Amino acid sequence: MIIKNDKSEILDFLLDAANYKGDCEAVYFPENESDIIEILREANQSRTTITIAGNGTGLTGARVPENGIVISMSKMNRILEINFNEKYAILQPAVILSDFQREVTANSLFYPPDPTEQNCFIGATIATNSSGAKSFKYGATRNYVLELRVVLSNGEVLNLKRDENIAVGNILNLISENGFKIELKLPNYLMPQIKHSAGYFVKQDMDAIDLFIGSEGTLGIITEAKLKLLEFYQNMISGILFFNNESDALNFVDYARAKSINNRLTNDVTDINARGIEFFDYFSLQFLKEDYQKINDNHKAAIWFEQEITSETEDVIFDKWMEIIEKFNADIENSWFAVDNIEREKFKNFRHAVSSKVSEFVAKKGLRKVGTDTAVPIEQFRNYYYFMKQTVVENNLNYICYGHIGDCHLHLNMLPKNEGEFLIAKGLYAKFCKRASELGGTVSAEHGIGKMKRNYLLEMFGEKNIIEMARVKKTLDPNLLLGIGNIFDKKFLNC
Ligand SMILES: Cc1cc2nc3c(=O)[nH]c(=O)nc-3n(C[C@H](O)[C@H](O)[C@H](O)COP(=O)(O)OP(=O)(O)OC[C@H]3O[C@@H](n4cnc5c(N)ncnc54)[C@H](O)[C@@H]3O)c2cc1C
């Protein structure tokens, strides 16, 4: 096993995509589960803390060490099996998501989780319960995890299979492959019933596997995953619609979202049933217009949508979309419909271009952006969106807003021009998290908490519940080795 401790060789492990910085003594590169068990044995003896590193695309500092050592999962990167008949895949944790997606699609199968940044490791997408545009219809990574192998901090291995280990009320019993037993008393806080990736997933009668999904490297190390695959849809209707009036775009979304949710429940395959609905505000379009001639200065917002079709349903579904496109006054002449996979790939690039253009802009100017990951229940969405927009305008900050509007989950990115504005933006960010919590929403719908958002999680759940979360961690990791500083401040581990 390679171990690197020369600082110049491990610099990449001391930060993540949010540019959150840390420090460590060494980076270990295990090649298999036995290497990991060995590292943990030593770490238990020396009480060395361990941070698990995926591919560093996280936006919360979760993979950035405060001290101790880093375990890089990068050498455990093989697809072990794709079973086309039974529609599942077995993977090591460092398979890159885009490689996996390519392999799966080439074999006419479909893996729905699609975070905008696809250069991430599968294990990390499970550790953060990632989601993306298609999560509107298909949900987050959690819905596709069938089995996990997890090494606990004492080196014991859990082989967790969905539906095999269910809590009785709030008591969850875990048993390792060697027969080591742990009884966990689960906290009784309630999670918001929306897209949500903040703090441990707990509920009465829950499946043991769900506790580890989204646990951000604090409860164990994922060494293998079996994931559910779906059948690949060959045909799709998708479009990017431009609107000369933002409220028309928002009304369009309200209608398309409600129809889609309803038709999903009734399984109506002849009506509107989007798998993704994404939003781009006026300022996002300003960033994109240089590369996309269809955008003009009258366009105040754009919506991307996509729906699966068959040759039987194609015409009727197309007509249903056209009806509402007209009803809500989209600029039909300039709107853009994909007729084949090549065009659909261009749409994907359009969606991804916003975040990369903003990151480029911010880096070029030597600035730091401050971006939200909050989501709220549908009935609160409009108020919440206007509250955020009005607040940034009142504070004279530049911003852009885009994202997963189907899930009432937009990324409002504030673009401060100097340190003073940066501090104002940080203050507004705290305000937006507080308001989302008050409205029954979440401070993180997909990126997780890591080290950067602990205070907002504290505000969302309250101290009592954070102490309960810390108690779960202490039961599974009594020597406090794994992912220290993620999700909650370490002071809660001493309670
Ligand atoms: C431009 C951009 C767009 C993004 N868009 C999205 C999006 O649409 N949706 C979304 O969900 N996220 C998004 N992200 C965030 C990020 O891509 C995801 O959080 C991703 O899952 C992180 O993967 P990674 O391999 O880079 O993990 P890292 O950042 O290296 O680690 C993330 C966490 O996973 C833990 N971890 C890693 N491997 C393991 C393991 N084997 N066992 C246990 N814990 C482990 C780490 O300790 C850490 O806590 C975006 C990021 C960027 C930069």
The ligand as a MOL file (V3000), in Angstrom:
LIG
                    3D

  0  0  0     0  0            999 V3000
M  V30 BEGIN CTAB
M  V30 COUNTS 53 58 0 0 0
M  V30 BEGIN ATOM
M  V30 1 C -19.6750 22.1990 -10.1460 0
M  V30 2 C -20.2330 21.2370 -9.1310 0
M  V30 3 C -21.5370 20.8080 -9.2490 0
M  V30 4 C -22.0760 19.9210 -8.3180 0
M  V30 5 N -23.3590 19.4920 -8.4870 0
M  V30 6 C -23.8900 18.6050 -7.6300 0
M  V30 7 C -25.2290 18.1240 -7.8200 0
M  V30 8 O -25.9340 18.4920 -8.7670 0
M  V30 9 N -25.7110 17.2450 -6.9110 0
M  V30 10 C -24.9700 16.7990 -5.8450 0
M  V30 11 O -25.4690 15.9880 -5.0670 0
M  V30 12 N -23.7060 17.2390 -5.6440 0
M  V30 13 C -23.1450 18.1100 -6.5010 0
M  V30 14 N -21.8580 18.5540 -6.3090 0
M  V30 15 C -21.1200 18.1020 -5.1000 0
M  V30 16 C -20.2430 16.8430 -5.2740 0
M  V30 17 O -19.9570 16.5850 -6.6100 0
M  V30 18 C -20.9020 15.6310 -4.6140 0
M  V30 19 O -21.0650 15.8700 -3.2340 0
M  V30 20 C -20.1030 14.3140 -4.7870 0
M  V30 21 O -20.8500 13.2470 -4.2630 0
M  V30 22 C -18.7350 14.3260 -4.0990 0
M  V30 23 O -17.9710 13.2550 -4.6300 0
M  V30 24 P -16.3840 13.1920 -4.4810 0
M  V30 25 O -15.9010 11.8780 -4.9790 0
M  V30 26 O -15.7550 14.3710 -5.0710 0
M  V30 27 O -16.2550 13.1900 -2.8770 0
M  V30 28 P -15.3840 14.0410 -1.8670 0
M  V30 29 O -15.6780 15.4720 -1.9760 0
M  V30 30 O -13.9600 13.6330 -1.9570 0
M  V30 31 O -16.0010 13.4790 -0.4870 0
M  V30 32 C -17.3230 13.7420 -0.1300 0
M  V30 33 C -17.6790 13.0020 1.1740 0
M  V30 34 O -17.7660 11.5920 0.9520 0
M  V30 35 C -16.9920 10.8860 1.9540 0
M  V30 36 N -16.5300 9.6450 1.3360 0
M  V30 37 C -15.8870 9.5170 0.1490 0
M  V30 38 N -15.6930 8.2200 -0.1290 0
M  V30 39 C -16.1980 7.5110 0.9190 0
M  V30 40 C -16.2770 6.1250 1.2220 0
M  V30 41 N -15.8160 5.2010 0.3790 0
M  V30 42 N -16.8440 5.7580 2.3910 0
M  V30 43 C -17.3510 6.6890 3.2460 0
M  V30 44 N -17.2930 8.0110 3.0170 0
M  V30 45 C -16.7280 8.4160 1.8650 0
M  V30 46 C -15.8970 11.8630 2.3050 0
M  V30 47 O -15.3220 11.5710 3.5730 0
M  V30 48 C -16.6710 13.1720 2.3050 0
M  V30 49 O -17.3610 13.2680 3.5260 0
M  V30 50 C -21.2850 19.4500 -7.2260 0
M  V30 51 C -19.9550 19.8770 -7.1190 0
M  V30 52 C -19.4320 20.7510 -8.0510 0
M  V30 53 C -18.0010 21.1640 -7.9120 0
M  V30 END ATOM
M  V30 BEGIN BOND
M  V30 1 1 1 2
M  V30 2 1 2 3
M  V30 3 2 2 52
M  V30 4 2 3 4
M  V30 5 1 4 5
M  V30 6 1 4 50
M  V30 7 2 5 6
M  V30 8 1 6 7
M  V30 9 1 6 13
M  V30 10 2 7 8
M  V30 11 1 7 9
M  V30 12 1 9 10
M  V30 13 2 10 11
M  V30 14 1 10 12
M  V30 15 2 12 13
M  V30 16 1 13 14
M  V30 17 1 14 15
M  V30 18 1 14 50
M  V30 19 1 15 16
M  V30 20 1 16 17
M  V30 21 1 16 18
M  V30 22 1 18 19
M  V30 23 1 18 20
M  V30 24 1 20 21
M  V30 25 1 20 22
M  V30 26 1 22 23
M  V30 27 1 23 24
M  V30 28 2 24 25
M  V30 29 1 24 26
M  V30 30 1 24 27
M  V30 31 1 27 28
M  V30 32 2 28 29
M  V30 33 1 28 30
M  V30 34 1 28 31
M  V30 35 1 31 32
M  V30 36 1 32 33
M  V30 37 1 33 34
M  V30 38 1 33 48
M  V30 39 1 34 35
M  V30 40 1 35 36
M  V30 41 1 35 46
M  V30 42 1 36 37
M  V30 43 1 36 45
M  V30 44 2 37 38
M  V30 45 1 38 39
M  V30 46 1 39 40
M  V30 47 2 39 45
M  V30 48 1 40 41
M  V30 49 2 40 42
M  V30 50 1 42 43
M  V30 51 2 43 44
M  V30 52 1 44 45
M  V30 53 1 46 47
M  V30 54 1 46 48
M  V30 55 1 48 49
M  V30 56 2 50 51
M  V30 57 1 51 52
M  V30 58 1 52 53
M  V30 END BOND
M  V30 END CTAB
M  END
